[in-house]
Amino acid sequence: MSEARNYGIDAAKGDYITFIDSDDSLELGTYSRLFELIDKHPEYDVLEYSVNVRYNSRNNRKLKFNNHEYNDMKAYWLNERAYKHAYACNKIYRRSLFNDIKYKTGIIFEDVEILPRLLKKCKVVATTEIGTYNYIYNGDGLTANAHVKQLESMLETHVAIMKETCDNRYFKYIINIQLDVYRMGGNILVEDGLPYRGTLKLTLYHLLGIKRLCLIHKLFRIITHSR
């Protein structure tokens, strides 16, 4: 996927770039309406819009956004929880952001890895209620069937980001990835003693330490799935 995105970036001639996966679609009029907004706000470096995730004909989940502008990229990452929707597909990017940045090859969570690097070059990121990207969930796809080393690579990315930008909610999100990585046979990358609190899981993290918490989580999953 990264090689394909990089090839498209190098071939692109316009002022903006966006990505559409081959089995997905857009709500009618999405791009025309989004570019009307960009024409009014040429200062936008990234514009993010809603995603409708279709699992099957009767089971959908929509990620909706309000109209909001961010000049502080840390606020966008944490307050908007951009780490949970770092998808490449539901954003329009200023082309120049990619002048010296490319997608990392050999990984499947390439969109999570690149977004923080792009944000470092941004002055304004906006979210909008305009338009919808229709994402078709594929149970046989790469992301749905990621193996432990691929998840561990994503965890490594988040741990690196966390050293610059973090809060209680983001740390809880990272802990959940760590628990899954360890359960699948991967390494522990999260350190003990970090100052984030606020939930039962984070309380256990402080009381037991990350290794014991991972062991208990793994044992619990084994027991519940053996019944």
N, C-alpha and C positions, 0 to 999 in steps of 0.2 A: 504493500500500500504506500509506503513512504517513497519508494522509487517512482511510482506513478504520480504522486502528488508533486514531487520535485520536477519531474519531466514537464508536467503541466505548468508549473510556475515558470520554468525557464522559457516555455513556449509562449506564455501569455504576453500580450501587447497592451492591454487596457490599463486603466488606472486602479481598478479593483479586481479582486480575486475571490471566488467562492468555490465550494466543492459540492458535488451531488454524487452520492453512491449510486451504482448502476440499477439497483432494485428499488430505489426510493422515488418519491415524487414531491411536487410542491402544490400547495393550494393555489387555485387559479388567481393570477394577478399578483402573486407574492413579490416577484422581483421588480415589476413596474412600480408598485407602491413603495417598496423599500428604497428604490433609487430616487423616487420623488422626495423621500425624507433625506437621503444623502445630499441631494441637490440643494436642499434648504440648509443642511448642516455639513458643509465640506470639511469641517474640523474633525469629524468622526474618523478615527483610525480603524475601529472595529465596531460593527453593528450586529447585535445578536437578536434573534427572533425566535418565536415559539416552535416547539417540536411536538408532534403527535406520534407517539410510539404505538405501532400496531402489532400486537402479539398474535391476534387472529381476528376473524370477522366480528367477534363480539367483545373483545377484550382490548381496549385502548387505554393509554395513559398520556395525558397532555401536560407538557411542561410549558407553563404560560409565564410571560414576562410583562411587567408594567413598563411604562415609558420612564426611563431614568438615564441620567448621564453621570459618568464617573471620571473625575480628574485624578483621583487617587486610585492607583491600580491595586494596592493592598486592600482597599475597601471593596473594590469589585471582586477580588478573589475570595475574600472572607464574608462580606455582608451579602453579596449576591450568590455566594457558595458556588463560584465558577468552577471550582475543582470537581463538582458533581456533574457538570455539563460542559466539559472542556471539548466537546465535539467540534470537529472541523466543519461539519456540514451545515450547521445552522447559523453561520456567521458570514458576513461580508467584510473582507480585509482590504485595507489600503495596500496596493501592490508593492509600494516601496518598503513595507515592513520586511519583505522577504529578500531584499537586496543582498544581505549578508547572512541570512538565516535560512536553513533548509531543514526538512524533516529528517530525523535520525533514522537511519536504515537498520533493518534487522530486528525491529520491535513491532508489536501490534497495537500498543497504546501510544502511538506516535503523536496523537493530538494532545494528550495530557502532557507529554514531555515538552512540546514546542510552545504551547500557549504562554507559560510564564516568561519564556524568552522573548516572545513577541510583545508581551505587555510592557516589558522594560523599555520598549521603543515607543510606546503609545503615550499620547497626551490626553486623548478623550476616547473612552469606550462607552457605547450607549446600548441599552436594551429597549426593545419596543414590542408593543402588543400587535403590531401590524404583521400579517402574513403567518404562514405555517409551513414547516417542513415535515413531510410525512415519512417517518422512519419505519421501515419494515423490519421487525425483529426476526433474525434468522438463527434458529436454534442450532443449525449446523455451521454457523459462521465462525470466523477466527476468534472474535472477542468472546463469544459464548462458550468456546471450548479452549480457552487459554490454559496452558499448562503452568506448572508451578514456577518455572524460571521466568516466564513472561509476566506473571503476577508479581514476582519478586522484583523484576525490573521496574514495574510501575510503582511498587512500594518504595524502591530506592529513589525514584524521581520525587515522590511526595516527601520523603524524609529530607531530601536536599532542600526542597522548597520551604519546608517547615522551619528550617534554621533561619530563614529570612522573614517569613510571614506565617503566623499561626495564631489560633485562638482555641477555646475549649471545644467548639463544634468541629473544627477542622482536625484537631488532634483525635477526637473520638472517631472520626471517619478513617483516619490513618490507622488507629488501633484495630478497627474492624478488618482492614486489609491485612494487617500483620497477623491477626488471628487466623485468617483463611490461608495465608501463605505458610504459616507454621503447620497448620493442620494437614496441608498437602505435602509436607516434607521439606519446606523451604527454611531459610535462615531467619533469625531474629535480627532485625535492623533497627528497631526502635529502642532507644536508651531508657534506662530507669531514671526516676527522679525528676522528670520534667514537670513543670509547675501547673499543668492543666487539670482542672477539676470540674465537677458539676453533675456527674451521673454516677450510677451504681458501678458501671464498668470502669470508670476512671478512678473511683474510690478503691476498687479491687486492685487496680493497677498500682496505686500507691501503697496499699497494704501488703500485697503479695509479691509485687515485682512482675515485670513483663514475662519472664520465662515461666513462672508458676501460673500466671493468668493464661498463657498460651497452652500449657499442659492441661489445665482444667477445662478450657474450651474444647480442646481436642478430645479429651475423655468424654465430655458431655455429648459431643456430636456422635461419637462412636456408640454410646449407650442409646441415645434417642433413635439412631438410624438402624440399630440392631433389633428393635422391638417390632 
